[in-house]
Amino acid sequence: MSSSGDVVISGHLCLDLIPQMADVPVDELATPGRLFEVGPLVMSTGGAVSNTGLALHRLGVDVRLMASVGDDLLGRLIVQALEARDPSLSRLIRVLPGRASSYTVVLSPERVDRIFLHCAGTNADFDLDDIDFDQLGGTRLFHMGYPSTLPHLMAHDGERLAELYARARATGVVTSLDTAMPDPDGPSGRADWPAILRRTLPSVDVFVPSIEETVFMLRRADYEAWGGDVLGHLTAAYLDDLAAQLLDWGVTIAGFKLSRLGFCVYGGPAERIARLARLALDPAAWGGARVYAPCFQAKMVGTTGAGDSAYAGLLAALLRGLSPQEAARWAAAVGACNVEAADATSGIRTWAETEARMAAGWPVSEARVPGF
């Protein structure tokens, strides 16, 4: 193993504060002066760095986390939580003096989808200087998450985001990028995402965002016409068209996290797959692949980090050189394990445990994307 591990995860890192509030009526949550009795507070590290990184760690991947925190109480809690998992996880975390750490209050009333109250903290200044490119040359895969929460990288139509990925690709590492839903009323919601992605994706090997984020960024008119109900309007043909656009912009492996509808993945041309030598994928199997995996049945407790966990399942499968069909199944399986716990990582099982669960006939949901 290299000192950098098999995977370096960078980007957004925060502390998640999750009150247990399943019995709080969502339509009364904004009532002024109202007191709601809630359960214990679940506190865990969050953001793509933690969510994807710790899920990969649980799956047996040698991973390093590359991000920054402040020197405040929240920053110390983040570092302590990571070191409690494995001291090596915090080796590349920078502590910035005099800075506030990032945190997110995650509200899940009546088990509906989450509402976030977020403080950017040190993530507001995340830039190329936060990436130790020398570390990337000795690893197999570099993954970064949530550029919409990293304003320096989004400025000037993603100029520095594109530079970051071009420099990472030049080290020989396989590159991967994940997104987060932009704030429709904030700078990230007003950004020219087609321009940002067209500029960046030629240096991105693996790009598997959520379908809601993708439609918001690339088909904004559809997103608004559907009132945000993307899942209710999907067809296989619509996903095929979106994937073709991403592959045309330079991505080697594209796909979409489809929440309760599962996961889909697409492969670029075989000669492009062959360039991902550090993954040892079969170009014949991955070249031109089009694979859909339905969601596995799970008792939902919370959805925090579900997409990040699904992405971790995909990356773990890629690192093992698995086929597109197996990779999509693993993404769906790890995402389903995630929702069985309130926080982003407690529901994740080991590779062997997850594999045994699938082998034992873990049933899948009947919900499907029409046409798949």
C-alpha positions in Angstrom: 0.0 0.0 0.0 1.2 3.6 -0.7 1.3 6.1 2.1 -1.7 7.8 0.4 -3.9 4.7 0.4 -5.9 3.3 -2.5 -8.2 6.3 -2.5 -7.9 10.0 -1.6 -11.2 11.7 -0.8 -11.3 15.5 -0.8 -13.8 18.4 -0.9 -16.5 19.2 1.6 -16.2 18.1 5.3 -18.4 19.1 8.1 -20.1 18.0 11.4 -23.7 16.8 11.0 -26.1 17.5 13.9 -29.2 15.3 13.5 -32.0 15.6 16.0 -34.3 12.6 16.1 -37.6 14.1 15.1 -39.7 11.5 13.3 -42.8 12.6 15.1 -42.5 16.3 14.4 -45.2 17.4 11.9 -43.4 18.8 8.9 -46.2 21.4 8.1 -45.9 22.8 11.6 -42.1 23.1 11.8 -42.0 26.8 10.9 -44.6 27.8 13.6 -43.1 30.8 15.5 -42.8 30.1 19.2 -43.6 26.4 19.0 -41.7 24.0 21.1 -41.2 20.5 19.7 -40.1 17.6 21.8 -37.4 15.6 19.9 -35.2 12.6 20.7 -31.5 12.4 21.3 -29.1 14.2 19.0 -27.1 12.1 16.6 -23.7 13.8 15.9 -21.4 12.6 13.2 -18.9 13.8 10.6 -20.6 14.7 7.3 -20.0 16.0 3.8 -18.7 14.0 0.9 -15.2 13.6 2.5 -16.6 11.8 5.5 -19.7 10.1 4.0 -18.0 8.6 1.0 -14.6 8.2 2.8 -15.9 6.4 5.8 -18.2 4.2 3.8 -15.2 3.1 1.7 -13.2 2.5 4.8 -16.0 0.3 6.2 -16.0 -1.6 2.9 -12.3 -2.4 3.4 -10.7 0.2 1.1 -7.5 1.9 2.2 -8.6 5.5 2.2 -7.2 9.0 3.1 -9.3 12.1 3.7 -7.9 15.4 2.4 -9.8 18.5 3.7 -9.7 21.2 6.3 -11.3 22.1 9.6 -11.0 25.1 12.0 -9.3 25.0 15.4 -12.6 25.3 17.2 -14.6 22.7 19.2 -16.4 21.4 16.1 -13.1 21.0 14.3 -11.6 19.0 17.2 -14.8 16.8 17.3 -14.4 16.1 13.6 -10.8 15.0 13.9 -11.5 13.0 17.0 -14.4 11.2 15.3 -12.2 10.3 12.3 -9.3 9.1 14.5 -11.7 6.9 16.5 -12.4 5.0 13.3 -8.8 4.9 12.2 -5.9 7.2 13.1 -4.7 7.2 9.4 -8.0 8.8 8.3 -7.0 12.3 9.7 -3.4 12.2 8.4 -4.2 14.7 5.5 -6.7 16.9 7.4 -5.5 20.4 7.8 -6.4 22.4 11.0 -6.7 26.1 10.2 -6.0 28.5 13.1 -8.7 31.0 14.0 -11.2 29.5 11.6 -14.7 28.2 12.2 -15.4 24.6 11.2 -18.3 23.7 8.9 -21.5 22.1 10.3 -24.9 21.1 9.1 -28.1 20.7 11.1 -30.1 18.0 9.4 -33.8 18.1 9.9 -35.9 15.0 9.0 -39.5 15.6 10.3 -41.9 12.8 9.8 -39.2 10.9 8.0 -39.6 13.1 4.9 -36.5 14.0 2.9 -34.0 16.1 4.7 -33.9 19.9 5.4 -30.4 21.3 5.8 -29.2 24.3 7.8 -25.6 24.7 6.7 -22.5 26.7 7.8 -19.8 26.6 5.2 -16.9 27.3 7.6 -13.5 26.4 6.2 -15.1 25.0 3.1 -15.8 28.6 1.9 -12.1 29.0 1.2 -11.4 25.5 -0.2 -9.0 25.9 -3.2 -6.2 24.2 -5.1 -3.9 24.8 -2.2 -6.0 22.3 -0.2 -5.0 19.5 -2.5 -1.6 17.9 -2.1 -1.1 16.7 -5.6 2.1 14.9 -4.7 0.0 12.5 -2.6 -2.2 11.6 -5.6 0.6 10.1 -7.7 0.9 7.2 -5.2 -2.8 6.4 -5.1 -5.3 4.7 -7.4 -8.3 7.0 -7.3 -9.0 10.6 -6.4 -12.6 11.5 -5.5 -13.9 15.0 -4.7 -17.4 16.0 -3.6 -19.7 18.9 -3.5 -18.2 21.7 -5.7 -21.4 23.7 -5.3 -20.4 24.3 -1.6 -16.8 25.3 -2.6 -17.2 28.8 -4.0 -13.6 29.3 -5.0 -13.7 26.3 -7.3 -17.0 27.5 -9.0 -15.9 31.0 -9.7 -15.4 32.1 -13.4 -17.4 29.2 -14.7 -15.4 26.6 -12.8 -12.0 27.7 -13.9 -10.2 26.4 -10.8 -12.3 23.3 -10.6 -11.2 22.4 -14.1 -7.6 23.2 -13.2 -7.8 21.0 -10.1 -9.0 18.0 -12.2 -6.5 18.6 -15.0 -3.7 18.6 -12.4 -5.0 15.5 -10.7 -5.4 13.6 -13.9 -1.8 14.5 -14.8 -0.6 12.5 -11.8 -2.0 9.3 -13.4 -4.7 8.8 -10.8 -8.2 7.9 -11.8 -10.4 10.9 -11.1 -14.0 11.0 -9.7 -16.4 13.8 -9.0 -19.7 14.0 -7.1 -22.0 17.0 -6.7 -24.5 18.4 -4.2 -27.8 20.1 -4.9 -27.1 23.8 -5.5 -29.1 26.4 -3.5 -31.6 27.7 -6.1 -31.6 31.2 -4.5 -27.8 31.3 -3.8 -24.7 31.7 -6.0 -24.5 28.0 -6.7 -28.0 28.0 -8.0 -27.2 30.9 -10.3 -24.0 29.4 -11.6 -23.7 28.4 -15.2 -23.5 24.6 -14.6 -23.4 23.5 -18.2 -20.3 25.7 -18.7 -18.7 24.5 -15.5 -19.2 20.9 -16.3 -18.2 21.2 -20.0 -15.0 22.7 -18.8 -14.3 20.2 -16.0 -15.6 16.8 -17.2 -12.8 16.2 -19.9 -10.5 15.5 -16.9 -13.1 13.5 -14.9 -13.1 9.7 -15.3 -16.1 8.8 -13.1 -19.1 11.1 -12.7 -22.2 9.8 -11.0 -24.3 12.6 -9.5 -27.9 12.3 -8.2 -30.5 12.6 -10.9 -32.1 15.6 -9.2 -28.8 17.5 -9.2 -28.1 16.6 -12.8 -31.5 17.8 -14.0 -31.2 21.0 -12.0 -27.8 21.7 -13.5 -28.3 20.6 -17.1 -32.1 20.7 -17.7 -33.2 23.5 -15.4 -36.4 24.1 -17.4 -37.4 20.4 -16.9 -36.6 20.7 -13.2 -38.8 23.8 -12.8 -41.6 22.4 -14.9 -41.7 19.3 -12.8 -41.8 21.2 -9.6 -38.6 19.4 -8.5 -40.4 16.0 -8.8 -37.7 14.5 -11.0 -38.2 10.9 -10.0 -41.9 11.0 -11.0 -41.0 12.0 -14.6 -38.0 9.8 -15.4 -37.8 7.3 -18.3 -34.9 5.2 -19.4 -34.8 7.2 -22.6 -34.4 10.4 -20.6 -31.5 8.9 -18.6 -29.9 7.6 -21.8 -29.9 11.1 -23.3 -28.4 12.7 -20.2 -25.7 10.0 -19.9 -24.8 10.4 -23.6 -24.3 14.1 -23.0 -21.9 13.5 -20.1 -20.0 10.9 -22.0 -19.8 13.2 -25.0 -18.2 15.8 -22.6 -15.4 13.5 -21.8 -16.5 11.3 -18.8 -15.4 7.7 -19.0 -17.9 6.2 -16.6 -21.2 8.1 -16.1 -24.3 7.3 -14.1 -27.0 8.5 -11.8 -28.1 7.9 -8.3 -31.8 7.5 -8.5 -32.9 7.4 -4.8 -35.8 4.9 -4.3 -35.6 4.0 -8.0 -32.1 2.5 -7.8 -28.9 3.2 -9.7 -27.7 3.3 -13.3 -24.3 3.3 -14.9 -22.9 3.8 -18.4 -19.5 3.1 -19.9 -17.7 5.1 -22.5 -15.9 3.6 -25.5 -13.7 0.6 -24.7 -10.5 2.5 -25.6 -11.4 5.1 -23.0 -12.0 2.5 -20.3 -8.6 0.9 -21.1 -6.9 4.2 -20.0 -8.1 3.6 -16.4 -5.2 1.2 -15.8 -5.2 1.6 -12.1 -8.7 0.1 -11.9 -8.0 -3.0 -14.1 -11.5 -2.9 -15.5 -12.4 -5.1 -18.4 -12.8 -2.8 -21.4 -14.9 -5.4 -23.3 -17.4 -5.4 -20.4 -17.4 -1.7 -19.6 -17.2 -0.3 -23.1 -20.6 1.0 -24.1 -22.2 -0.5 -20.9 -25.7 0.5 -20.0 -26.8 -1.1 -16.7 -29.7 -0.4 -14.3 -30.0 -1.8 -10.7 -33.3 -1.4 -8.7 -33.1 -0.3 -5.1 -32.9 -3.0 -2.4 -35.6 -3.1 0.2 -34.7 -1.4 3.4 -36.4 0.0 6.5 -35.7 3.7 6.2 -34.5 5.5 9.3 -32.8 8.4 7.6 -31.4 9.4 4.2 -28.4 11.4 5.3 -25.4 10.5 3.1 -27.4 7.9 1.1 -26.1 9.1 -2.2 -22.5 9.4 -0.9 -22.7 5.8 0.3 -24.0 4.6 -3.0 -21.1 6.3 -4.7 -18.8 4.6 -2.3 -20.3 1.2 -3.2 -19.6 2.0 -6.9 -16.0 3.1 -6.2 -15.3 0.0 -4.1 -16.6 -2.2 -6.9 -14.5 -0.4 -9.5 -11.4 -0.8 -7.3 -12.1 -4.5 -7.3 -12.4 -4.5 -11.1 -16.0 -5.7 -11.1 -18.4 -5.7 -14.1 -20.9 -2.9 -14.7 -23.7 -5.1 -13.5 -22.0 -6.0 -10.3 -20.9 -2.4 -9.7 -24.4 -1.0 -10.1 -25.7 -3.7 -7.7 -23.1 -2.8 -5.1 -23.9 0.9 -5.4 -27.6 0.1 -4.8 -26.8 -2.2 -1.9 -24.5 0.2 0.0 -27.0 3.0 -0.5 -29.8 0.8 0.9 -27.7 -0.1 4.0 -27.1 3.6 4.6 -30.8 4.5 5.0 -31.2 2.0 7.8 -29.4 4.4 10.3 -30.0 8.0 11.1 -26.5 9.2 10.4 -24.5 8.9 7.2 -22.3 5.9 8.1 -23.6 3.7 10.9 -25.7 1.6 8.6 -22.8 0.7 6.3 -21.7 -2.9 6.6 -18.4 -4.6 5.7 -17.9 -5.9 2.2 -18.3 -9.5 3.4 -21.5 -8.7 5.3 -23.0 -6.8 2.4 -22.0 -9.6 0.0 -23.6 -12.2 2.2 -26.8 -10.2 2.4 -27.1 -10.0 -1.4 -26.2 -13.7 -1.8 -28.9 -14.6 0.7 -31.6 -13.2 -1.7 -32.0 -9.6 -0.4 -35.2 -8.5 -2.1 -35.3 -5.5 -4.3 -38.0 -2.8 -4.6 -40.7 -3.1 -7.2 -40.2 0.6 -8.1 -38.5 0.9 -11.5 -37.6 3.6 -14.0 -40.0 3.1 -16.9 -38.2 1.5 -19.8 -35.6 -0.3 -17.7 
